[in-house]
Amino acid sequence: MTSEFPIEFETLHKQFGDFVAVNNLSLQIKKNSFTGLLGPNGAGKSTALKILTNLIHATSGKVYINGNDVFEDPKVALQGVGTVVETPEFYSYLSPAETFKYVGEIFGMSKDSIQSQTSEILEKVKMQDWADKKIGTFSKGMRQRISLGLALLNDPNVIILDEPTSGLDPRGMAEMREILKNIRNDNNNLTVLMSSHMMHEVSDLCDRIAIINHGTLVADDDYEHIIADADTRVVVVKPLQTPTEDMLEKIRRMDKVVSADRMGGDINVRLKGDAADMAVLFRQMAALDFPICGMSESSNALEDRYLALIKESR
């Protein structure tokens, strides 16, 4: 445990009966990073974060926050940590200002500190105009912003977020991403670990990526290193008819093609090679016996890389 890694998972294992949710996960989250924890549904993301925040117990292994063992001394380990891990629940008859006062007193904060922090944080999460309104009248997006505000109340150096935009409408998602981006930009001493399955959200916010599948770590690196794969590119092929297995097999037999898979009505072709190899692929595709109405190199680098890594880890 070092100061370089405020969050550490050490061979963490969690089973529910015969089901392995987290499989000997070892992962270190760098100080001052905004790390996106990615993985399919059921990959173990939420389970790992609930163990990290002492909401459920591990079968074996260790987790540390700021060098403190969460299992042995959770009170010390979770000091200076803000969390949004489950669907937020509030006393509906209280206002945000009253809720902040109540939680601040539990934290042992002074009256002056609670007042100043409440004003500053409500402005950060764009809820200052609703400071004295009853939370029971709020939308889910507004409640989520209050929950994030509470996570910031005790001036944490670590924030843990489990899919903070889950269930929000497009406007609510965009507002939450903007708030998180501002929080990241305003505080250089903050380490954030956020689970998500939304590629554009992670691309927009995160400087590091950790990918897990079946509870096992698949990749962990800087965002730019994750998406960098110099000799491999993804070409999106648009056939006029629904892709068939015969079509996919013909493409898979072409030079330098690593894989060809259906993605809705398109075909994603992973090609190992440079621009000249892609030109050869285009010529070969044009000579096929089924019509193609379009081909282009994919622009969604993170999603392409993520899907490739998940497929390799099956």
C-alpha positions in Angstrom: 0.0 0.0 0.0 1.5 3.3 -1.1 0.5 6.9 -1.3 0.6 6.5 -5.1 -2.5 4.3 -5.0 -5.3 5.6 -2.9 -7.5 2.6 -3.8 -6.2 -1.0 -4.0 -7.8 -4.3 -4.6 -5.6 -7.2 -3.6 -6.7 -10.7 -4.9 -10.3 -9.8 -4.1 -12.7 -12.7 -4.4 -16.5 -12.8 -3.9 -18.8 -15.8 -4.4 -22.6 -15.9 -4.1 -23.2 -19.7 -3.7 -21.6 -21.2 -6.8 -21.5 -17.9 -8.7 -18.2 -16.1 -8.8 -18.9 -12.4 -9.0 -15.3 -11.1 -8.4 -12.5 -13.5 -9.3 -9.2 -12.7 -7.5 -9.2 -9.1 -8.7 -6.0 -7.1 -8.2 -6.1 -3.5 -9.2 -4.4 -0.2 -8.1 -6.0 3.1 -8.8 -3.5 5.9 -9.3 -3.6 9.0 -7.2 -5.4 12.0 -8.8 -6.7 9.9 -11.6 -10.3 9.7 -12.9 -10.6 6.0 -13.6 -13.4 4.4 -15.4 -14.3 0.9 -14.4 -15.8 -0.8 -17.4 -17.4 -4.2 -18.0 -20.5 -5.9 -19.2 -23.6 -6.3 -17.0 -22.7 -8.9 -14.4 -18.9 -8.4 -14.8 -18.5 -7.6 -11.1 -18.2 -3.8 -11.1 -20.9 -3.0 -8.6 -20.0 -5.9 -6.4 -16.3 -4.8 -6.2 -17.4 -1.2 -5.4 -19.8 -2.4 -2.7 -17.0 -4.4 -1.1 -14.7 -1.4 -1.3 -17.2 0.8 0.5 -17.9 -2.0 3.1 -21.5 -2.5 2.0 -21.0 -6.3 1.5 -18.3 -8.7 2.7 -15.7 -10.4 0.5 -15.1 -14.1 0.4 -11.4 -13.5 0.4 -8.7 -10.9 -0.5 -8.2 -7.3 0.7 -9.2 -3.8 -0.2 -7.4 -0.6 0.9 -8.3 3.1 0.8 -5.5 5.6 1.5 -3.4 2.6 2.8 -6.1 1.6 5.3 -7.6 -1.9 5.4 -11.4 -1.5 4.8 -12.2 -4.9 6.4 -10.1 -4.4 9.5 -10.9 -0.7 10.2 -13.7 0.6 7.9 -14.2 3.8 9.9 -10.7 5.0 9.4 -10.5 3.7 5.8 -13.7 5.4 4.7 -12.8 8.8 6.3 -12.3 11.3 3.5 -14.2 9.2 1.0 -17.3 10.3 -0.8 -19.6 7.6 -2.4 -22.5 7.3 -4.7 -22.9 3.5 -4.8 -26.6 2.7 -4.6 -29.8 4.5 -5.6 -29.9 7.5 -3.3 -32.6 7.5 -0.6 -33.6 10.7 1.3 -36.1 11.9 3.9 -38.6 13.3 1.4 -39.8 16.0 3.9 -36.3 17.5 4.2 -34.7 20.1 1.9 -31.2 19.8 0.5 -30.0 22.4 3.0 -31.5 20.4 5.9 -30.2 17.2 4.6 -26.7 18.6 4.3 -26.9 19.9 7.9 -28.1 16.5 9.2 -25.3 14.6 7.4 -22.7 17.2 8.2 -23.5 16.8 11.9 -23.0 13.1 11.6 -19.6 13.7 10.1 -18.8 16.0 13.1 -18.4 19.1 11.0 -18.8 22.5 12.6 -21.9 24.7 12.0 -19.9 27.2 10.0 -18.2 24.5 7.9 -21.6 22.9 7.1 -23.0 26.3 6.0 -20.1 27.2 3.8 -19.8 23.7 2.2 -23.6 23.5 1.6 -23.6 26.8 -0.3 -20.5 25.9 -2.3 -21.5 22.4 -3.1 -25.1 23.1 -4.1 -23.7 25.6 -6.6 -21.3 23.0 -7.9 -24.1 20.4 -8.5 -26.4 23.2 -9.9 -29.0 22.8 -7.1 -28.6 26.2 -5.4 -32.1 27.3 -6.5 -33.7 24.3 -4.8 -31.8 24.5 -1.5 -34.9 25.0 0.6 -37.4 22.9 -1.5 -38.5 19.5 -0.2 -36.6 16.6 -1.8 -39.8 14.6 -2.2 -40.7 16.9 -5.1 -37.4 16.3 -7.0 -36.8 14.3 -10.1 -34.4 11.3 -10.1 -31.7 13.5 -11.8 -32.1 16.2 -9.1 -31.8 13.5 -6.4 -28.7 12.1 -8.0 -27.1 15.6 -8.0 -27.9 15.9 -4.3 -26.4 12.5 -3.7 -23.2 13.6 -5.5 -23.2 16.8 -3.4 -23.4 14.8 -0.2 -20.4 12.7 -1.4 -18.5 16.0 -1.6 -19.6 17.4 1.8 -16.7 16.3 3.9 -14.1 17.4 1.3 -13.0 13.9 0.3 -9.8 13.0 -1.5 -11.4 9.9 -2.9 -14.8 9.6 -4.6 -16.4 6.2 -5.6 -19.3 6.3 -8.1 -21.3 3.4 -9.3 -22.9 4.3 -12.6 -23.9 7.8 -11.5 -26.0 8.5 -14.7 -27.9 5.2 -14.6 -31.6 5.7 -15.2 -31.3 9.4 -16.1 -32.8 10.9 -19.2 -30.4 12.3 -21.9 -30.6 15.8 -20.4 -29.9 14.4 -16.9 -27.0 12.4 -18.1 -25.4 15.4 -19.9 -25.9 17.6 -16.8 -24.3 15.0 -14.5 -21.3 14.5 -16.9 -20.8 18.3 -16.9 -20.9 18.5 -13.1 -18.4 15.6 -12.8 -16.1 17.2 -15.4 -16.1 20.5 -13.5 -15.4 18.7 -10.2 -12.5 16.9 -11.9 -11.1 20.1 -13.3 -11.5 22.1 -10.1 -9.7 19.7 -7.8 -6.3 18.3 -8.7 -6.0 16.4 -5.4 -9.1 14.2 -6.1 -9.0 10.5 -7.0 -12.2 9.2 -8.7 -13.2 5.6 -9.4 -16.4 5.4 -11.5 -18.1 2.3 -12.8 -20.0 2.6 -16.1 -21.0 0.8 -19.2 -21.4 3.9 -21.3 -18.4 4.4 -23.6 -19.0 8.1 -24.5 -19.3 8.9 -20.7 -16.0 7.3 -19.9 -14.3 8.8 -23.0 -15.5 12.2 -21.9 -14.4 12.0 -18.2 -11.7 9.4 -17.6 -7.9 9.5 -18.0 -7.5 5.9 -17.0 -9.5 2.8 -17.9 -9.8 -0.5 -16.0 -11.9 -3.3 -17.7 -13.2 -6.4 -16.0 -15.1 -9.4 -17.3 -16.4 -12.3 -15.3 -14.9 -10.6 -12.2 -11.4 -10.7 -13.7 -9.2 -7.8 -14.7 -8.9 -7.6 -18.5 -7.0 -4.3 -18.9 -5.7 -1.4 -16.8 -3.9 1.5 -18.3 -4.1 5.2 -19.3 -7.0 6.0 -21.7 -4.7 6.8 -24.6 -2.8 3.5 -24.2 -6.0 1.5 -24.0 -7.3 2.8 -27.3 -3.9 2.8 -29.0 -3.5 -0.3 -31.2 -1.4 0.9 -34.0 -1.5 -2.1 -36.3 -5.2 -2.9 -35.8 -8.2 -1.0 -37.0 -12.0 -1.5 -37.2 -13.9 -1.1 -40.5 -17.7 -0.8 -40.3 -19.2 -2.5 -43.4 -22.9 -1.7 -44.3 -24.4 -4.5 -46.4 -27.8 -3.9 -48.1 -29.2 -7.1 -46.6 -29.1 -8.5 -43.1 -25.6 -10.0 -42.4 -25.5 -13.8 -42.6 -23.0 -16.2 -41.3 -22.0 -17.0 -44.8 -21.2 -13.3 -45.5 -19.1 -13.2 -42.2 -17.2 -16.3 -43.2 -16.2 -14.9 -46.6 -14.9 -11.7 -44.9 -13.0 -13.7 -42.3 -11.1 -15.5 -45.0 -9.7 -12.2 -46.5 -6.1 -11.1 -46.1 -5.2 -9.5 -42.7 -8.8 -9.9 -41.3 -8.7 -10.8 -37.6 -12.4 -11.0 -37.0 -15.8 -10.1 -38.5 -18.9 -9.8 -36.3 -22.4 -8.6 -36.6 -23.2 -5.3 -35.0 -26.9 -4.7 -35.5 -27.3 -4.5 -39.3 -23.6 -3.7 -39.9 -20.5 -5.9 -39.9 -17.5 -4.8 -37.8 -14.3 -6.0 -39.4 -11.1 -6.0 -37.4 -8.1 -5.6 -39.7 -4.5 -6.1 -38.8 -2.6 -3.7 -41.0 -2.1 -0.2 -42.2 -4.0 2.0 -44.7 -2.7 0.1 -47.7 -4.1 -3.1 -46.2 -7.4 -1.4 -45.7 -7.4 -0.4 -49.4 -6.9 -4.1 -50.3 -9.8 -5.0 -48.0 -12.0 -2.4 -49.8 -11.2 -4.0 -53.2 -11.9 -7.5 -51.9 -15.2 -6.4 -50.4 -16.3 -4.8 -53.7 -15.7 -8.1 -55.4 -18.0 -10.1 -53.1 -21.3 -11.5 -54.3 -23.5 -9.5 -51.9 -24.1 -5.7 -52.2 -22.3 -3.3 -49.9 -23.6 0.3 -49.6 -20.9 1.7 -47.4 -17.6 1.1 -45.6 -15.7 3.3 -43.2 -13.1 3.2 -40.4 -14.8 3.3 -37.0 -14.4 6.5 -35.1 -15.4 5.0 -31.7 -11.9 3.9 -30.6 -12.8 3.0 -27.0 -15.9 1.0 -27.8 -14.0 -0.9 -30.5 -11.1 -1.7 -28.2 -13.4 -2.6 -25.3 -15.4 -5.0 -27.4 -12.2 -6.7 -28.7 -10.8 -7.1 -25.1 -14.1 -8.5 -23.8 -14.3 -10.9 -26.7 -10.7 -12.1 -26.0 -11.4 -12.6 -22.3 -14.4 -15.0 -22.8 
